[in-house]
Amino acid sequence: MRASSDSDWQKNFASDPKMIAAGLNRIARIKGLVGCTPAPSCIVEGWKITPEERSSIGERLRVLAAGRSGRNSYQTDQWYRDADALNYILSVYGEGIPPHYPQIDSMSLKPASRDFGNLVAGLQAQELQAPSPDPVSILSAASRYAAILLDANERVDAAEFPDLWKTWNARALDYARHLSWHHYPYTAIIVPGEGPEAAQTSLSALGKFRLMMAVESFNRGLAPFIIVTGGAVHPAQTHYVEAEEMRRMLIDRFGMAETNVVMEPFARHTTTNLRNASRILEKMGAPSHTPALIVTDPAQSTYIESPVFSERNLRELKCEPGTLGKRLSAFSITFYPGRKCNATDPNDPLDP
């Protein structure tokens, strides 16, 4: 959470009387969980940000942001997203509540197991040993528990590739900063990943086919970049990252330069393939009036163009990641990225 790295904000927040009172109330609530039933779910429930905390902290942040904390303060809207995200993580990976996609994103530990119960009890004991209540712990404690539970369930995808733009994508980003975009009809070729269902297979046959079609379009000079997008999705708990494997194939087998390949290793569904590609194009400074080109197999291309997919975006993302344009072939359709989905999604804990 960005608040913890803003010393001015932290000082103002920690000295606010209402936040001190909220911190004391939280400590009292945690102490009251000793011996609660059914454990450990009742303990995890107690770690969450309550509706009252969410509302009162949001209001205090609004006041602080309007005062001396200035433009670098932690903003109210961001707090609401963070609070909702933390509660969602605690529900899914601490209580076993089914996520949006239970087959690939569910809790891997058993919430009723002895080991998991001991883990939660240990974290609770550690909380109770805190020497003195810290108001900022209203934010940091829930965040810490959420991070621990994600790690315990091997759901740390959003924390992977911390140096993505300093390593894998560094050369492409530098090239984009000096690029004459108007020399190309499209800003990039977007290739959604297709994970295999066999644990020992790094890249599916369909994924390889999509790359073949993308390279063909690239070699025709249609765009300066190929964006490969896809995380570690299929099968569940796989260690292969779709975008990483696609990037490797483009460079090693097709001989593409790192300058022209952009890796997006977090998307887990077609919806987030396009959302994250839109974020990347904004970061690279691509002109918003020039479309990108989605290149994939005919079945997925038809699906992306369907009302069903549009409805899915609105249902799952609560926004459209962009606007579709002209279809060029059975494999490719133009895409104008939007910015409505660029904020972190609180209901997607694997969204970086």
N, C-alpha and C positions, 0 to 999 in steps of 0.2 A: 504494500500500500504506500502511495507516494507521501502520505503525511509524515511517516517516520523519517524521511530524509530531508524534511523542511524544518530546520531548527527554529526559525522564527515562529512558524505555525505551531510547532510543538510546545514552545514556551508559552504562547498565548493560551493554547488549549489546556495545558496542564495546570495553569494558574486560575482558570475560570472556576468560580465557586460551584456553578451548576454541574460542571463536568467532574469536579472533585466529589460532589455528592453522588453522582451517577456511578463513579468508580467504587465508592464505598458500598453502594447498594449491590453492585455486581459481586464484590468480594463476599458480602453477606449471603447472597444467593448461592454462590459456589460452596460456601461452608455448609449451607443447608442441604446440600446434596448427599452428604455422608449418610450411608445406609439406605439411600433411595431405591425404589424398585419400580419397574424391572431394570436392573443394571445389566449391561452398561448403557443401554439406550437412554435412561433417564439422566445419566451424567452428561452424555453428549448433547442432549436436549438443553441442558442447563448452560452449556458453553455458548449457545447461539446468542446472537444479538436480538433482544426482545423488541417487539413493536414499539414499546415506549422508548427504549434506548435509540432505536433507529430514528424515531421522530424527534426526540429532544436533542440528540446530537446533530441531526440535520439542521435544526433551527439555530443551534449555537454556532455551527459552522457558517451559516448564512450571515449571522451577525458579525462574526469575526472577519469573514471575507470582506464585509463592507467597511470594516474599521482599519486598524493599523497594520493588520497582517498583509494587506495589499494583494497585488495580482498573483503572487506566487503561493497564496494560501491554498489549502486543501478545500476543494469546492464541494458544495452540498450535493449536486447531482452525482459526482464521483463517489461520495460517501454512500449514497443510496445504492448504487451499483455494487460497491464493494461489500456492503452489509448483506445484500441479497445473495451475492456470490458466495460469501462465507457460509451463510446458512444453508445454501444449496449443497455445498461440499460436505458440510457436517451431516446433513440428512442422508446423502447418497453414500458417502464413504465412511460414515460413523454409525449410521442406523440401518443401512441396507435398503433405503427407499429406492425403488427403481428409477433410473435416469431416463432421459428421452429415448436412448438406444440401449436397452438392457443387454443385448447380446454382445456388445463390444465395449460398453462403458461402465458396466456395473461394478459394484464392490467385489473385489477378488477374495478378501478375507471373509470368514463366516462370522457375522455379528454375534452369534450365540456361542461361539467357541471360547474355551477357557483362555487361550492365548490372547485373543482380542480383548477379552474382559480384563485380563491382567495389564494389558497395555493401557487401556483407558483408566484403570484404577491407579496405575503408576503416574500417569499424567495429572490425574486429579490430586494425588498426594503431593506432587511437585508444586502444583498451584497453591495448595494450602500452606506450604512451607515458605511462601513468599514473605520476606521480612516486613514489608509495609505495602499497603495498597497504593497502586500507581494509577491515576486516572486514565493515562494513555493506554493502560492495559485493556480498556474497553475495546480498543482497536487491535492491539498487538496480541492479546491472548487468543482471541478467536482466530486471528490470522495464523498464529503459530500452530494451533491445533489443526486447522484446516490443512496447512502444509505438511504436518506430520502424518495425517491420515491419507493424504494423496500419496505420499512417499511409501507408506506402509502397504498401500494397495497397488503400488507400482503404476501410479497415474500421474507421473511427473512430466508428461509430454510438453506442457506449456513452458516448462523451465529448461527444456533441451535447446540446444543451439543458441546459447546466450550471445555468442559472437557472430551470429549469422551474417550481419552486414559488414563485419570486419574481416571475415574469412571467406566463406563460400560465395557470398554475393558481392564481395568488395570490388572486384574488377568490373562487374556489370554495373554497379552503382557509379563508379568513377566514369565509365564510358557514357552512361546516361547523362551525367552532368555536363558533358561536352558534346552531346549529340545534337545534330540538326534533325529533329523529329520529322520535319516536313518532307524529308527525302523518302519517307515510307508511308504507304497507305494505311498501315495499322501500327499501333504502338507496340504490340507484343502478340505472340501466339500462346494462348493459354491451353495447357494440356492437363486435364484432371486425371488423377491417379486411379488405378484399378488394382486393388490388392488381391493377391492370390489367397486361396483358402488352405493351401498346403503350407505348413509351418517352415518347411525347409526350402521353399521357393521364394526367391528374393523379389521377383517381378513377374507378374502374370503375363500370359500370352497376349491378352487384350491390351494390357498396358504397353507392351512392346509395339503392337500394331498402331496404337495411338501415336507413339513417338515416330514411327515411320512416316505417318501422314503429316505430322508436324514438321519434320525435317524437310519433307518435300515442299511444303509451303515456305519454309524459311529459305531454302535454296532458290526459290523464285523471287526472293527479295521483298516479300510481303511485309516483313517486320524485322526490327533489329534484335529482338530477344525472343527466346522461348521460355515461358514461365511454367515450370513443372510444379504441380501442387498436389499434396497428399501426405498425410501423416502415417504413424504406425497404427494401422487399423485392423486389417484382416491378415490372418485370423486373430481373434482376441488375444491380447498380450504378446503379439509378434514383436520381434526386435528389429524387423526391417521397416524402414521409413520409405514410403512410396516415392516421395520427391527425391530423396537422396539416391535411391537406386536408379531412378529415371535420369537424374543429372549425370550419374556415373556412366550410364549407357550412352547418353548424348556425346559425352566427351571421349570415352574410350572406344566406342564402336563406330560412332558417326563422325568423329574427328572435329566436333564443334569446339570453339574456343570458350574458355571460361567467361570471357567478356560478354558473350551472347546468351549465357544460360543463367537463369534466375531460379533459385530454389525456394519453395514455400512448403516447409515440412510440418505444418500443423493441422491443415484441414482434414476433417474426418468424414465429410459427406459432400455431395455435389453442391449443396447450398453454400457450404463454407469454402469449397474450392473457388467459387466465383467471388464470394465476399473477401477472402484473403488476397486473391489476385487483384481486386480493386484497391485494397490497402497498399499493396506493393507498387502498383502503378502510380498511386499518389506520392508515395515516398520517393520514387524515382523521378518525379517531376514530369511525367507524361502529360501531354496536352489533353485536357478533358473533352475537347471537341472532336478528337480523333478516336475512332473506335479501336478496340483490340479484336482479336479473332480467336474464337473458341474452336479448337480442332480436337475431335474425338471420333469414336466409332458412330455409325449412323443411329444405332439404338439410343445411345445416350444423348446424341445431338437432338434427336426428335423429342426426347423426354424434356430436355432443357427448354425447348420451345413450347411445351405444352402448358395448358392452364393448370394442370395438376402440380407442376413444378412451381409455378408462380404462387399458387395457394400454399404450397409447402414453405416457401420462403417467408410468406407473411405469417404463417402459423408458428414456425420455428425460430426465425430470426426477428420477426416483428417488423421487417422492412425488406425491400428489394435491393440486392447488391448492385444492380445496374439495370440497363435497358437493352433488350435485344434489338438488333437492326436487321439488315438484309442477310438472307441465306445465300451463300456462295455455292455450296455443293451439299451432298449428303453428309459430308464430314465437317463442314465449317459454317459458322454463323457469326456475324459481327456482334460486338458487345460494347456498349458504352458504360464504363464503370461509374458507379454512383458513390456517394460519401455518407449516405444515411446509415449504413451498417458499420461504420468505422469505429464506433465506440465499443469497448469490451463488453461482451454479452455476459451478464451475471448468471444466466442459466446454462452457461457452457464453461465449466471449470477447466477444460482443456484448451480454452481459447487464450492465447498469450496476451 
